[in-house]
Amino acid sequence: MDQDINNLYVQIGELVKKAIILNFRIQGHVMTGDLIDTINYKIESTDIGGRIDFYLNDYGIYQNYGVTPSQIKKPFAKPRIEGLQRFAKLKLGISDDKEALSVAFAIAKKHSIEGMPTNNSRSMGKKTGAINDAIKDTEKEVAELIEKAMDIYITIMISNTLQKVS
């Protein structure tokens, strides 16, 4: 892949990555930074240009789209309760283990009825769509960068064709 085109793909990747991180932060989805640390992209060269694939921990998709109550098959499963207990400690500032466990069970019950985010969480602002919003927020700039990459790619194709003809 041409270095100028690759640089434009890197610009697109960084632009979208930063927008996803910003939108997760705006929605309050930062507790430890683990999710944000996993957001990354990979540029792949193809016959007709290139592709940028984005990656993040699976739970980022659940935060982006939300989860219905029916999707929570075992709301009181031990790993889920342990995660909610950790949430109670880190995000809600509860230091007592028993109180954090009690809060974890209460949250799990609420999730089993309302899904995630809960109605209360939604009342504090937008809690889903961070990735979708990032794509929308960067659409114009991404289109401009793709147009620049295509101009370079077409110029290279024409140049290569003319060299073959000569």
C-alpha positions as a printed NumPy array, in Angstrom:
array([[  0.   ,   0.   ,   0.   ],
       [  1.228,   3.482,  -0.834],
       [  2.594,   5.277,   2.239],
       [  0.441,   8.384,   1.646],
       [ -2.699,   6.247,   1.474],
       [ -1.651,   4.331,   4.583],
       [ -1.107,   7.628,   6.433],
       [ -4.648,   8.695,   5.506],
       [ -6.01 ,   5.372,   6.81 ],
       [ -4.109,   5.923,  10.058],
       [ -5.669,   9.394,  10.308],
       [ -9.127,   7.867,   9.819],
       [ -8.419,   5.163,  12.405],
       [ -7.193,   7.647,  14.994],
       [-10.052,  10.062,  14.322],
       [-12.745,   7.412,  14.787],
       [-10.954,   5.791,  17.746],
       [-10.751,   9.134,  19.575],
       [-14.419,   9.835,  18.82 ],
       [-15.483,   6.435,  20.201],
       [-13.466,   7.025,  23.369],
       [-14.892,  10.532,  23.759],
       [-18.464,   9.289,  23.373],
       [-17.973,   6.473,  25.89 ],
       [-16.558,   9.072,  28.318],
       [-19.464,  11.484,  27.709],
       [-21.931,   8.687,  28.475],
       [-20.076,   7.83 ,  31.695],
       [-18.835,   4.401,  30.586],
       [-15.401,   4.779,  32.15 ],
       [-14.803,   2.996,  35.407],
       [-11.305,   1.502,  35.202],
       [-10.358,   2.461,  31.653],
       [-10.198,  -1.198,  30.612],
       [-12.724,  -0.79 ,  27.797],
       [-11.098,   2.337,  26.408],
       [ -7.692,   0.652,  26.543],
       [ -8.971,  -2.11 ,  24.246],
       [-10.324,   0.165,  21.503],
       [ -8.054,  -0.223,  18.508],
       [ -8.058,  -0.681,  14.756],
       [ -6.215,  -2.595,  12.088],
       [ -5.566,  -1.391,   8.56 ],
       [ -5.718,  -4.035,   5.872],
       [ -4.666,  -3.551,   2.273],
       [ -7.034,  -4.945,  -0.378],
       [ -6.976,  -5.179,  -4.157],
       [ -9.16 ,  -2.111,  -4.466],
       [ -7.749,   0.013,  -1.652],
       [ -7.994,  -0.859,   2.001],
       [-10.13 ,  -1.552,   4.999],
       [-10.043,  -0.448,   8.621],
       [-11.384,  -2.889,  11.204],
       [-12.083,  -1.648,  14.721],
       [-11.834,  -3.8  ,  17.848],
       [-12.886,  -3.475,  21.475],
       [-13.877,  -5.729,  24.367],
       [-17.215,  -7.425,  23.753],
       [-18.944,  -5.592,  26.577],
       [-18.439,  -2.337,  24.668],
       [-21.027,  -3.583,  22.175],
       [-23.483,  -4.188,  25.026],
       [-22.854,  -0.656,  26.266],
       [-23.374,   0.682,  22.755],
       [-26.686,  -1.092,  22.089],
       [-27.939,  -1.87 ,  25.585],
       [-29.3  ,  -5.216,  26.749],
       [-32.948,  -6.237,  27.068],
       [-34.087,  -8.142,  30.162],
       [-34.629, -11.274,  28.034],
       [-30.968, -11.183,  26.967],
       [-29.849, -11.52 ,  30.594],
       [-30.194, -15.289,  30.97 ],
       [-28.718, -15.635,  34.475],
       [-29.008, -12.278,  36.224],
       [-27.758, -13.666,  39.535],
       [-24.877, -15.794,  38.231],
       [-21.798, -15.59 ,  40.461],
       [-19.477, -13.902,  37.876],
       [-22.174, -11.315,  37.128],
       [-22.75 , -10.547,  40.81 ],
       [-18.995, -10.271,  41.38 ],
       [-18.766,  -7.804,  38.487],
       [-21.659,  -5.765,  39.845],
       [-20.091,  -5.818,  43.306],
       [-16.897,  -4.432,  41.774],
       [-19.025,  -1.796,  40.008],
       [-20.629,  -0.847,  43.332],
       [-17.202,  -0.361,  44.87 ],
       [-15.498,   1.47 ,  42.024],
       [-18.291,   3.515,  40.482],
       [-20.564,   4.04 ,  43.472],
       [-17.805,   4.344,  46.074],
       [-19.129,   1.654,  48.407],
       [-16.251,   0.3  ,  50.48 ],
       [-18.045,  -2.262,  52.675],
       [-18.059,  -5.727,  51.028],
       [-21.492,  -6.736,  52.381],
       [-23.097,  -3.478,  51.334],
       [-21.503,  -3.725,  47.868],
       [-22.818,  -7.306,  47.567],
       [-26.305,  -6.172,  48.558],
       [-26.187,  -3.372,  45.994],
       [-24.939,  -5.861,  43.361],
       [-27.988,  -8.087,  43.933],
       [-30.307,  -5.063,  43.786],
       [-28.755,  -3.958,  40.481],
       [-29.008,  -7.497,  39.096],
       [-32.699,  -7.606,  40.019],
       [-33.273,  -4.236,  38.355],
       [-31.424,  -5.419,  35.221],
       [-33.593,  -8.557,  35.085],
       [-36.689,  -6.33 ,  35.007],
       [-35.553,  -3.295,  32.966],
       [-32.447,  -4.438,  31.113],
       [-29.394,  -2.239,  30.731],
       [-29.229,   0.634,  30.946],
       [-31.941,   0.904,  33.579],
       [-34.606,   3.592,  33.4  ],
       [-32.865,   5.449,  36.237],
       [-29.557,   5.355,  34.381],
       [-31.248,   6.636,  31.212],
       [-32.702,   9.535,  33.196],
       [-29.131,  10.75 ,  33.829],
       [-28.447,  11.167,  30.116],
       [-27.795,   9.183,  26.993],
       [-26.262,   5.787,  27.823],
       [-26.245,   3.94 ,  24.489],
       [-25.022,   4.615,  20.959],
       [-21.459,   5.775,  21.716],
       [-20.013,   3.936,  18.715],
       [-22.854,   4.988,  16.412],
       [-22.476,   8.582,  17.561],
       [-18.718,   8.476,  16.947],
       [-19.276,   7.296,  13.394],
       [-21.848,  10.023,  12.817],
       [-19.628,  12.665,  14.45 ],
       [-16.675,  11.833,  12.196],
       [-18.564,  11.07 ,   8.98 ],
       [-17.672,  14.289,   7.159],
       [-13.957,  14.177,   8.053],
       [-13.733,  10.467,   7.236],
       [-15.365,  11.073,   3.838],
       [-12.837,  13.82 ,   3.076],
       [ -9.907,  11.552,   4.025],
       [-11.316,   8.69 ,   1.934],
       [-11.661,  11.06 ,  -1.011],
       [ -7.99 ,  12.049,  -0.664],
       [ -6.975,   8.376,  -0.481],
       [ -9.034,   7.581,  -3.576],
       [ -7.438,  10.462,  -5.492],
       [ -3.989,   9.052,  -4.707],
       [ -5.08 ,   5.501,  -5.512],
       [ -6.565,   6.509,  -8.892],
       [ -3.455,   8.526,  -9.744],
       [ -1.286,   5.473,  -8.989],
       [ -3.53 ,   3.212, -11.087],
       [ -3.421,   5.595, -14.055],
       [  0.351,   5.987, -13.735],
       [  0.856,   2.213, -13.606],
       [ -1.404,   1.706, -16.616],
       [  0.447,   4.357, -18.637],
       [  3.79 ,   2.742, -17.749],
       [  2.531,  -0.622, -19.012],
       [  1.298,   0.941, -22.267],
       [  4.567,   2.812, -22.905]])
